[in-house]
Amino acid sequence: MAEPAQPNSALSFEAGLDELEKVVKQLEGGDLPLERSLELFEKGMSLSDTCRKQLEEAETRVEMLIRKEGKIQPEPFRPDK
């Protein structure tokens, strides 16, 4: 019996990534009817978008503490691109 579908926004990042990996493996198998492949592709794109948004939100929450004028102040984390 299949698990009930959860809205992507309710998935943790780890659960979303795990689900995305399962979708990719199924698609890579290549033994699916076209309609099922399209359904999985759409699901994968949605999961990918959800995971990306969660990573972006996490990045904005990460702060570095820096010392300015003898005081420790938070500063947004901006990795070198």
C-alpha contacts under 8 A as a table, 3 or more apart, distances in Angstrom:
res1	aa1	res2	aa2	distance
6	Q	10	A	6.61
6	Q	11	L	7.18
7	P	10	A	5.51
7	P	11	L	7.11
8	N	11	L	5.38
8	N	16	G	7.24
8	N	46	S	7.45
8	N	47	L	6.42
8	N	50	T	6.50
9	S	12	S	7.95
9	S	50	T	6.63
11	L	14	E	7.92
11	L	15	A	5.83
11	L	16	G	5.67
12	S	15	A	5.16
12	S	16	G	6.06
13	F	16	G	5.09
13	F	17	L	6.07
13	F	51	C	5.81
13	F	54	Q	6.66
14	E	17	L	5.13
14	E	18	D	6.10
15	A	18	D	5.05
15	A	19	E	6.09
16	G	19	E	5.09
16	G	20	L	6.08
16	G	47	L	6.08
16	G	48	S	8.00
16	G	50	T	7.66
16	G	51	C	6.47
17	L	20	L	4.97
17	L	21	E	6.22
17	L	47	L	7.46
17	L	48	S	7.75
17	L	51	C	6.82
18	D	21	E	5.16
18	D	22	K	6.43
19	E	22	K	5.10
19	E	23	V	6.33
19	E	47	L	7.71
20	L	23	V	5.07
20	L	24	V	6.24
20	L	44	G	5.64
20	L	47	L	6.09
20	L	48	S	6.97
21	E	24	V	5.11
21	E	25	K	6.23
22	K	25	K	5.16
22	K	26	Q	6.29
23	V	26	Q	5.18
23	V	27	L	6.24
23	V	40	L	6.17
23	V	41	F	7.72
23	V	43	K	7.75
23	V	44	G	6.17
24	V	27	L	5.08
24	V	28	E	6.02
24	V	44	G	7.31
25	K	28	E	5.04
25	K	29	G	6.27
26	Q	29	G	5.22
26	Q	30	G	7.26
27	L	30	G	5.67
27	L	32	L	7.51
27	L	37	S	6.44
27	L	40	L	7.21
27	L	41	F	7.70
29	G	32	L	7.71
32	L	36	R	6.15
32	L	37	S	5.99
33	P	36	R	5.43
33	P	37	S	6.25
34	L	37	S	5.02
34	L	38	L	6.21
35	E	38	L	5.15
35	E	39	E	6.29
36	R	39	E	5.00
36	R	40	L	6.15
37	S	40	L	5.14
37	S	41	F	6.02
38	L	41	F	4.96
38	L	42	E	6.16
39	E	42	E	5.24
39	E	43	K	6.19
40	L	43	K	4.95
40	L	44	G	5.97
41	F	44	G	5.01
41	F	45	M	6.17
42	E	45	M	5.15
42	E	46	S	6.21
43	K	46	S	5.12
43	K	47	L	6.14
44	G	47	L	5.06
44	G	48	S	5.97
45	M	48	S	5.01
45	M	49	D	6.14
46	S	49	D	5.14
46	S	50	T	6.21
47	L	50	T	5.05
47	L	51	C	6.13
48	S	51	C	5.20
48	S	52	R	6.11
49	D	52	R	5.10
49	D	53	K	6.19
50	T	53	K	5.20
50	T	54	Q	6.23
51	C	54	Q	5.06
51	C	55	L	6.21
52	R	55	L	5.12
52	R	56	E	6.23
53	K	56	E	5.04
53	K	57	E	6.17
54	Q	57	E	5.10
54	Q	58	A	6.16
55	L	58	A	5.04
55	L	59	E	6.11
56	E	59	E	5.05
56	E	60	T	6.42
57	E	60	T	5.30
57	E	61	R	6.49
58	A	61	R	5.10
58	A	62	V	6.38
59	E	62	V	5.30
59	E	77	F	7.19
60	T	63	E	7.66
60	T	76	P	6.88
60	T	77	F	7.21
61	R	76	P	7.66
62	V	76	P	6.61
62	V	77	F	5.81
63	E	74	P	5.98
63	E	75	E	5.47
63	E	76	P	4.63
63	E	77	F	4.94
64	M	74	P	5.70
64	M	75	E	5.37
64	M	76	P	6.30
64	M	77	F	5.75
65	L	72	I	6.17
65	L	73	Q	5.52
65	L	74	P	4.51
65	L	75	E	6.15
66	I	72	I	5.45
66	I	73	Q	5.45
66	I	74	P	6.25
66	I	75	E	6.87
67	R	70	G	6.01
67	R	71	K	5.41
67	R	72	I	4.39
67	R	73	Q	6.20
68	K	71	K	5.33
68	K	72	I	6.24
68	K	73	Q	6.85
